[in-house]
């Protein structure tokens, strides 16, 4: 084997190992040492072949972009003989792409979610976020460029899939989830002016209840947060907003709150309780911010945390009820704001579908995105509906 082919093989092994580590451990814990262990080589060899951690992340994103483009070309080949597509066909295609995401595309889906989330906190990731989003959108543009009103269609689907992907990985084996996803997709792609039937909305709400029921049962033991516990929950929420769920630990919170570790463990018995305390405080802040146009910080924190909780649940299934419950409450909290703008007062599926599309777009746009509660949110949502 020649020197150049050996180097190419080593680079591929490093990138495969890096993608696996990033998917398994998350970006917060990602390191050259863990990648070297995964690849069965030294840190020095990785530095020689690719560079430092920043260079490795850049190479990982480049690999993800190559994978996205290759999948787009495969789909284009399959769709090329078809003279035209209708909304039902497009719904089937998007659902199949998401099914593939939950199987062979699992690692890519998690890597993309990590980059999109952490770019909101780390400006150094902005170029990687922008590159990934360009290829992410390009996948759907390549599939539906000949479809009537392609611009609006691509924008809705691309944003929706950013919000949906990680949940397809987490819950893709659940019948209730897959039925709910199909109901939401149909509403997202319903032609403008076509109203959903009351029976369709009732079916959608039934599926939400079916999926949320077990999650709610798992959360019933959560105690009310007040007094000293509420103050500590505020510290947890601040740490989550700043560093993400993966960074939360008893020692970190006790230090930032200036309390003994024993005081913290008295109020929060387990790491699960610690996380739930921070989640509840962030939701309290989000509900308060929805009444103050322009104050969108808490809303953005909840959006990030909803995706992070799904990623954490992939690594610790005990957190799955939290991920399901957070997503349900996120939609309920903004329904009153969204429904009038999408003609979805009595159509919960349509309201949820467009909420997801705009949230996904806001996630992928990094700090350029406008989330519920921001002054620009209504106008962006209106454009999304009318495109």
N, C-alpha and C positions, 0 to 999 in steps of 0.2 A: 504494500500500500504506500502511495507517495506521501510526502510530507504534507502537501496541500489537502489531500483527502483525509489524512489523519487529523489535521487541524479542523477541518469541516465536521468530521465525526465527533470530535471532542466538543466543539461548539454546540452541536445539536444535543449532545448529552447534557451539557451544562444548562441549556435553555429548557430542556424537558424537566430537568431536576428543579430548576428555578420556578417554573410554572407549577409544578406539583407542591413545592414548599409554600409558595404564595397562596395556593388554593387551600392547603391544609392548615397552615399556621396564621395566615393573614398578613397584611403588610406591616402591621405594628411589630410583629415578631420576626419579620423577614430579615435574614442576614446571610453574608457570604459563608459563614461557618456552617449554617444549616444546609445551604445549597451544596457545599463541598461534601458534607456527610451523605447527602442524598445521592450525589453523583459518584461517590467513591473516589474522590480525588482531593488534592490539597487546595487550600485557599489561594496559595501562591499560583497554582496553575490557572485558577479561574481569573485571577488578576492579570496574568500574562495573556490569556486568551481573549478576555473581554474588557476587564478594567475593574473599577470600584463598584460599589453597590448601585450608584446612580447610573452607571453605564450598563450594568446588568439589567436594571429595570427598563432602561430604554430599549435594550435588545429584546426583552420579554414582550414589550408592547409592539415592537416591530414584528415579532413572530405572530402575535395575535392578529395583527393587521393582515399578514399573509394568509392566515387561516380563514379570516372573514372573507377575503377576496376569493380564495379558492372555493369556499362554500357557495359564494354568489355565482361563480362561473358554473359550478355543477348544477345549480338550480336554473340558471339561464338556459343551459343546454336542455334541461328537461321541459321547460316551459316554452321554448322557442317554437315548436310545432303547433302550439295552441293559438288559434287566430285571435281570441279575445277572452277576457275574464270578467265574471260578474262578482258582486260583493260576496256571494256565498262561496265562490271558488277561492277568492282572496282569504276569506275566513279560514277555509280548510288549509290553505298554504301556510298562513301564519301559525295556526295551531300545530301543524306538522313540524315547522321550524322550531317551535318551543318544545315539542316532544324530543326532538333531536338534541336540543340544548340540555335537557335533563338527563341525557344518556351519554353519547360520545362527546358532546360539547360541554360537559359538566365543568371541567377545569377552566376552559375559556370563559364560561359564564361567571365563575367566581373571581377570576383574575380581573375581568372587566369591571365587575362590581366594586372590587377593592380600589381600583384606580379611580373610578368615578367618585367614590365616597371620599377618599383621602385627598383628592385634589381640592376639595372644599376647605381643607385644613392646612395643606402644604403647598404654597405657591410654586415650589420647585417642580411639582407634578403637573402643572398647568399645560406645558407643551405636550406631555404624554396624553393627558386627558383630551386635548383638542385633536390630536392625531387619531386617537382611538375613536372618537365620536365621528370624525369625518369618514372613516371606513365603516363604522356602524351604520350611519345613514346611507352610505354608498351601497351597502348590501341591498337595502330595500329599494333604492333608486334604480339599481340594476335590474331588479325583478319587475318593477311596476312602472317603468318610465313610459310605456305606451298606454297605460291605463288612463281613462278619462279622469280629469282633475287629479293627476298624479301627484302634484306638489302637496296638496293637502292630505292626500292618502298616505304618502310617504312620511310626512311629518307626524301624523297621528300614530301610525304603526311603529315608527322608530322610537318615539317617546314612550309609547305603551310598552314595548318590549324591554326597554331599559328597566322599567318598573317591575315588569313581570318575570324577567329571566331568573333571578335568584329564587323566587318563589316556585317557579317551575322545577328547579333543581330540588328544592326542599320538599315540596308537596306533590310532585309529579305522579307519584304512585297512588294518590288519594282520588277515588272516584268523585267525591263531592267537589274537590278542588278542580278537577278537570272539567266537570260540568259547569262549574261557576265561571271558569276561564272562558269556556265556549260561549256562555251567555253574555259575558262582558264583551268579547270580541264581536259578536253579532251586533251589539248596540253601538260599538265604536265605528263599525263599517256600514251602519244603516244609512241609506241616502238621506240627504238633508230634507227636512219636511215630512219624512215618514215617521209617524208616531208609533211607539211601542204599545202593544196591546196590554191591557191591565193584567191579563193572564200571564204574559211574559214577565212583567214586573213582579207579580206574585211568585212566580217560579224562581226568579233571581233572589228575592228576599228569603225564600225557603232554603235555597242552596247556601246562602250566607249563614243562616241559622244552623244548618246541618254541619257546616264546617266549624263554626264558632262554638257550638255547644260543648264539645269535649274540652276545648281550650278554656272556656269559661269555668267549667267544673274544676279544672286544675288550678284556677286562680282564686277560687272562693276562699281559700284559707288566708289570703293576704289581709293583714290587719290595717286599720285606719292609721294614717300618718298625721301626727300632731305633736306639738311641744318640741322637746329636744330632738325627737326622731325626725320631725319636719325640717329642723335646721340642718341636721346631718344629711337628710335627703337632698337639700339644696346644694350641699358640698358635692354629693355624688353626681347630681345633675350637671353641675359646673364642670366636673372632671370628664363626664361623658361628652359634653358638648366640645370640650377642648381637645381631648385625646381619643375618644371613642370607647366603645364597650370593652374592647380587648385589653385596654390599659387599666381597668378598674381592679383594685385590690384593697383588702382591709388595711394594710399598712399605709398605702398611698392616701386613702381617705382620712385615716386617723391623723396622719401627719398634717395634711392640708387643713383639717378642721381644728387642729390643736387640742385633741382629746386623747386620753389613753385608749389603747387598743381594746381594753376590756369594756369601755363605755360603748364603743361602736358595736362590738359583738353582743352586747346586752340588747341593743335595739334591732340589730340585724344578725340573725343567727347563722345564716349561710350566705355564700356568694350569690345564690339565687335571690335571696331577700335584698341583698345590697343592690343588685341590678334592678329589681322591681321598685325599690324606693326611688331610685333615680329616674326610672321611666315615669312613675306617677307624677313626680315633680315637673318633669318636662312637659307632660300633658297638661298639667295645671297652667303652666306658663303659656303653652300654645293656645289654650282656650281663652286665656286673658288677652293674648295678643290679637286674636281674631277680631276683637272689638276695637282695635286701634290700627286703622289703615296705615301702612308704612312701617309698622313694627313687626318685621317678619323673622327676627332671629330665632325665636322659639319654634316657629313653624319649620324653618330650615333644619333645626336640630332634631325635631321629631322625624322629619323625612329621612335624614341620614340615619338616625337611630333605628327606624323601621327596617331599613335594609341591613344595617349592621346586626340587628337581632336575628334576622334570617340567616346571615352568615354564621353567627355564633351558634345557632341551632343546628347547622350542618356539622359543627364540630362538637356540640353537646346537645343531643336530642332532647334533654330535659327542658331546654329553653324553647322548644317548638311551640308550646301553648302561648308563650309571650309573643312570639313572632306573629302568630295568627291573630291574637287579640289586638296587637298594636296596629296591624293593617286594617282590621275591621274598624277600630275606633278612629283611625286617621280619616277614613272615608266618611264616617258619621259626623265628625267634627266640622268638616268643610262642606257637607252636602247643602246646607242652607245657603252658603255663599255661591256654590257652583251651579245648582239646579236651575235657577232663573236664567243663567247665561247660556245654558245648553238646551233650553226648552225641556228640561227633564224633571219638572216638579213632581209628576206622578210616575216617572220612569227612572227607577233607581239604577238600573243597569246602565243607562246612558249617562247619568250623572257620574257614576263610578268610573265608567270607561274613559270619559274625557278628563276626569281628575287624574287618573293614572297616567294618561298620555302626557299631560302637562307636568306632572310631578317627575315622570321619567325624563322629560326634556330638561327640566330644571336641574335634575341630578347630573345629566350628561354635560350640561353647559357650565358646570362649575359655578363660580361666583357670578357669572353672567346670568344665571337662571333666575327666574322669578317664581317663588313659591306662594302658596296660600298665605294671605296676610299682607303681602307686599302691595305697594300702590299700583304697580304695573300688572299685577296678576289678572284683574278682570279683562283688560285689553288683550293680553296674550291669549287668554282663554277664548275670547270672542273671535280672535283671528284664527285660532285652531278650529273652531266650529265652522266658521264661514269659508275657510280655505277649500 
